[in-house]
């Protein structure tokens, strides 16, 4: 890093911390949650011994989109105030242990009569086993999931308004990962 609060990304682009221009000591850290951050040391009333490190920039500002923040079959949420993530179990699931971020397990077994529960604004983005398929309707996507015994959930995004473009169907097989 240079003396200015920036990080050179490529030949022609740079990232600047939120306190750019201030004459502060800074550090670039890859934190244990996998996020890259620039910290600036803010001395308290001129006394460096009682100062604190403050985040001036972070590569991923939404902590729930960092893969692995919560365990399998759980959903990450933030408190809306200081962006602190916490993990919850979806309906019909329970924590694997006392700590939900270790993941959740189903409290009832899947049967042929199992019904899906709609969870608006929840995304499970497991990139390790992509199962995206074109589908023209929500019902067709649901049918694809019901026909696969490993399918636990599905998400569907409608195509263009013309009705001639297929939508996108994502099947979640075997486990639900990286929910937010």
N, C-alpha and C positions, 0 to 999 in steps of 0.2 A: 504494500500500500504506500501511497505517497502521503505528503503532509496534508493534502486536501482530502476531504472525506469522500473519496470516490474509489470505485473499483473498475479497472479497465476490463471490459468483457470481450472485446474483439479488437480488430484493427481500428474501427471507427466509432465504437460506442462505449459509454461509461455509465456507471450507476452512481447516484449521489445519495448520501444519507439525508435524513430530514433536517439535520442541524448543519447543513452545508454552509460554509463561511465562518462558522465559529472556530476559534482557536482552541481545540480540545484534543486530548489524547484519545486515539481510537484503536480498536482491534477488530480483526475479521475472524470469526469463529464458526466452525461447523459444530453445532450443538448436538447433544445426545439424542434429540428427537429427529435428527437428519436435516434440520433447516440451517441454512447459511445466513449469518447475521453480522451486521456492523454494529459494534457497541461503542459508545462515546463515554468517557469518564467525566462526570459532572461533579466537580468539587463543591462541597457544601460551604457556603460563605467564605470561600478562600482557604478552607482547611482541607487539604487533600486526604488527610487520614479519615475524615468522616464523609467522604464523597461516595458516589455510587455509579455503577455502570448502567447506562440507559440504552435501549435499542434504538438505533437511528435508521436502520434499514434491515429488512429480512426478505429472503428470496421467495418464500411462500407465506404471504400474509394471513391466509386462512389455515389455522393449524389442523383442522379436520380433513383437509385435503392431502395431508402428509400420510402416505401409506403406512399402516401399522400403528397409528395413534391409538386405536382401540383393537381389541382382540376379535377373533372370528365371531360371526353372527351378532355383532353389536353395532350400534349407531353412535357416531360422535356428534356432539352438540357443543356450542360455545355459549357462555353466559351472557354475551351481548354487551358487557361492560368492559372487561379487560381482556377479552378474547381467550380466556382460559378454557381448554377443551375438557369435556367430561364424557363418559361413555354410559349409554343406557341399553337395555335389552329391548328388542321389538316385542310387540304383543305375542303371547304364547311361547316366550322364551324366558329363561331365568339365568342369573349369573353362574358361571362355572365355579367361582370361589367368592370370597367376601369382597373382592375387588372386581368391578365390572370390566375394567380395561383388560382383564385377562380373557375376556370373551364370554359368550352366552351359549346355552344349550337349549334345545327344544324341550318344553315340558309335556308335550303330547306327541305321540308318534304320527307320522304321515300315514294316511290310509287312502283308499280310492275315493272316499267321501270328503276328503280334506278340501276346504275352501280357501281361496286366497283372500288376504286382507289388504285393502288398498292403503298404501302409505304415500301420501302426496309429499312432494319435495324431498324425498329420500332417494339417495343414489348409492348403489353398491357397485364399486368400480374395480372389480378383480381383473387385473391385466394379465394374470398368469395363465388363464384359460379362456381366451376370447371365444364367445359363442354367439356373435352377432349374425343375424340373418335378416334378409328382406322379408317384410310381411305387409300385406295390404290393410290389415285391420287388427284392432286390439284383441278381438275374439280369436282370430287365427294365431296370434302370438301366444295367447293363453292355451290354445289347443296344442301348440308345439311343446309347451312346457308340460302339460298334462300327459303327453305321450312319451315323455322321457322320464324314467323312474329316478334319475339322479337330479332332476330339476327341482329346486327348492323355491325359486321365485323367478319373476320375469319383469322386465321393464319395456315399455313401448313408447316410441316417439312417432307421431304422425308425419307423413310425407307432405309434399306441397299441397296447397289448398285445391289444386286442380283435380285431385283425386286419382290422377294417372301415375303419380310417382309413389313407389312403395314406401311404407314407413320402415322404421328400424326396430327390430325386436332383439333384446339381449336376454339370454337365458342365464340364470345363476345356478350352476351345477355344484352339487355336493356340499358347498359351504358359502356363506355370505361374508365377503371380505370388504374392508375399507368403507363401511357405511357412513354416510354423512348427509 
